[in-house]
Amino acid sequence: MGKRQGVAMNVAELMTRRDAKAKPHLDQYAPVWIVDEKLVPEEESVLFNVVFQHSRYGWVSRRYKFDGFNRVLYFKGQRSISEDAALKIQTQDPYIATVVADIPNAYGG
């Protein structure tokens, strides 16, 4: 990983920090799947896309950037995806699972 103030962050630490910030935010949308993630070592960050069913917009793919050094999660955009694409994604294990989805009561943002 890149160095800041003489300390390099390893991948496991970066992902642990990402999960600590992302999971509490994304939990309201569960189940949630990570469909793409890219480490950016020189920035000590990770870019990732998640897919879930949104209460207002249907199935969406959201892009996030997690800055591991500052421990900040940035929302980078959202796009709708088709039901067929969502069905294919649902064959994978979710990043955040749930027993019962509470889509109507999820935050609208």
C-alpha positions as CSV (number, residue, x, y, z in Angstrom):
1,M,0.0,0.0,0.0
2,G,1.1,3.6,-0.4
3,K,2.9,5.3,2.4
4,R,1.7,8.3,4.4
5,Q,3.7,9.5,7.4
6,G,6.0,6.5,7.0
7,V,3.3,3.9,7.7
8,A,2.0,1.6,5.0
9,M,-1.5,0.1,5.3
10,N,-1.9,-3.5,4.3
11,V,-4.9,-4.8,2.3
12,A,-6.5,-6.6,5.2
13,E,-6.5,-3.5,7.4
14,L,-7.9,-1.4,4.5
15,M,-10.7,-3.9,3.9
16,T,-11.5,-4.1,7.7
17,R,-11.7,-0.3,7.8
18,R,-13.9,-0.2,4.7
19,D,-16.3,-2.8,6.2
20,A,-16.5,-0.9,9.5
21,K,-17.6,2.2,7.6
22,A,-19.6,0.7,4.8
23,K,-21.6,-2.0,6.5
24,P,-23.5,0.2,9.0
25,H,-24.5,2.5,6.1
26,L,-25.5,-0.3,3.7
27,D,-27.1,-2.5,6.3
28,Q,-30.5,-0.7,5.7
29,Y,-30.5,-1.9,2.1
30,A,-29.7,-5.6,2.9
31,P,-29.3,-7.9,1.1
32,V,-26.4,-6.1,-0.6
33,W,-23.9,-7.6,-3.1
34,I,-20.4,-6.3,-3.9
35,V,-20.1,-6.7,-7.7
36,D,-16.7,-5.0,-8.3
37,E,-13.9,-3.7,-6.2
38,K,-10.6,-2.2,-7.1
39,L,-7.7,-1.5,-4.7
40,V,-5.9,1.8,-5.3
41,P,-2.7,1.2,-3.2
42,E,-1.1,4.6,-3.9
43,E,-4.2,6.3,-2.3
44,E,-4.8,3.7,0.4
45,S,-8.3,3.4,-1.0
46,V,-10.7,1.0,-2.5
47,L,-13.4,1.6,-5.2
48,F,-16.3,-0.7,-5.1
49,N,-19.8,-1.2,-6.5
50,V,-22.7,-2.6,-4.6
51,V,-26.1,-3.9,-5.9
52,F,-29.3,-3.8,-3.9
53,Q,-33.0,-3.2,-4.3
54,H,-33.8,0.4,-3.5
55,S,-37.3,1.4,-2.1
56,R,-37.7,4.2,-4.7
57,Y,-35.6,3.2,-7.7
58,G,-35.8,-0.6,-7.9
59,W,-32.5,-2.5,-8.5
60,V,-29.5,-0.2,-8.4
61,S,-25.7,-0.4,-8.6
62,R,-24.0,2.2,-6.5
63,R,-20.3,3.2,-6.7
64,Y,-18.4,4.1,-3.5
65,K,-14.8,5.1,-2.7
66,F,-13.4,4.3,0.7
67,D,-10.4,6.4,1.8
68,G,-8.6,4.2,4.3
69,F,-6.2,6.9,5.6
70,N,-9.0,9.3,6.5
71,R,-11.6,6.6,7.0
72,V,-14.2,8.3,4.9
73,L,-16.8,6.6,2.6
74,Y,-17.6,8.6,-0.5
75,F,-20.7,8.1,-2.6
76,K,-19.7,8.2,-6.3
77,G,-23.0,7.7,-8.1
78,Q,-25.8,5.3,-8.8
79,R,-27.4,3.7,-11.8
80,S,-30.4,1.4,-12.3
81,I,-29.9,-2.2,-13.4
82,S,-32.3,-4.6,-15.0
83,E,-34.2,-7.4,-13.2
84,D,-32.3,-9.9,-15.3
85,A,-28.9,-8.4,-14.1
86,A,-30.1,-8.5,-10.5
87,L,-31.2,-12.1,-10.8
88,K,-27.7,-13.1,-12.0
89,I,-26.1,-11.2,-9.1
90,Q,-28.4,-12.9,-6.6
91,T,-26.8,-16.3,-7.3
92,Q,-23.7,-15.1,-5.4
93,D,-23.3,-14.8,-1.7
94,P,-24.3,-11.3,-0.5
95,Y,-21.8,-8.9,1.2
96,I,-24.6,-8.1,3.7
97,A,-27.2,-10.8,4.2
98,T,-30.6,-10.5,5.8
99,V,-33.3,-12.9,7.0
100,V,-36.1,-10.5,5.9
101,A,-35.6,-7.5,3.6
102,D,-37.1,-4.3,4.8
103,I,-37.0,-2.4,1.5
104,P,-40.0,-0.1,2.2
105,N,-38.5,1.2,5.4
106,A,-35.0,1.8,4.0
107,Y,-33.8,5.4,3.9
108,G,-34.7,7.0,0.6
109,G,-31.3,8.4,-0.2
